[in-house]
Amino acid sequence: MNHATSIPRWEHFDHMADIGVRGFGATREQAFEQAAVALCAVIADPVNVAPREAVAIECEAPDEELLLAEWLNALVFEMSTRKMLFSRFVVRFEGTRLAGEAWGEGVDSSRHHPAVEVKGATYTELKVSRQQDGTWVAQCVVDV
């Protein structure tokens, strides 16, 4: 296994007018956590978001790909209703359920410079898989 590729990381990818988010990790949990960072990085640089307050998030779906969409949509909902941004995440799987926490703080436009509003995660290019090198990838396109 190439250890350089198993470092948790995230990236964006172009998809017409929307934005793709992709998380990588040595575990499925890390890939979901990094996909969440990528989602939040569409809005603001996560480096500028202090992990001051924890929000518990639980969701359930019949498979891991739908669970990724549920997780990301739960984050969009929490950011919208709480007027928060998140920068740190922990994910645990319990069968078809995800129990996680998101840490962040209230939106401060002068410091966070929010770029766009994410409307939600879509099923477009939705994929959760383990690559040949053992790295997990979790991705989808988000509607902005």
Order of alpha helices (4+ residues) and beta strands (2+ residues): beta-beta-alpha-beta-alpha-beta-beta-alpha-beta-beta-beta
